[in-house]
Amino acid sequence: LYCMAKGDVLGKVQPNILVPLDITPMLPVLDGVVMELLDCALPLLGEVIPTDKVEVAIKDLDAAIKVGSMPRKEGMESKDLLKANVAST
């Protein structure tokens, strides 16, 4: 998200409205990501709209980038999660 807002993905003159989509239990974490992006005061970042609703995330969409991973299960350590996500790609 930072690279997009900085202009490394869509160009150095293209303003961005980011609409990150995540599952409902992760929205508090996503709110933290939004605050970090806004704190950076990136000139191309117009608005960030975090959501857990697909219809909100895809409304008036010009470009989509999917980033995903398997969620951590109870008792999993970071190394287990990394191993599981690498195996699924």
Buried (B, 14 or more C-beta within 10 A) or exposed (E): BEEBBBBEBBEEEEEBEBBBBBEEEBBEEBEEBBEEBEEEEBEBBEEBEBBBEEEEBEEEEEEEEEEEEEEEEEEBEEEEBEEBBEEEE
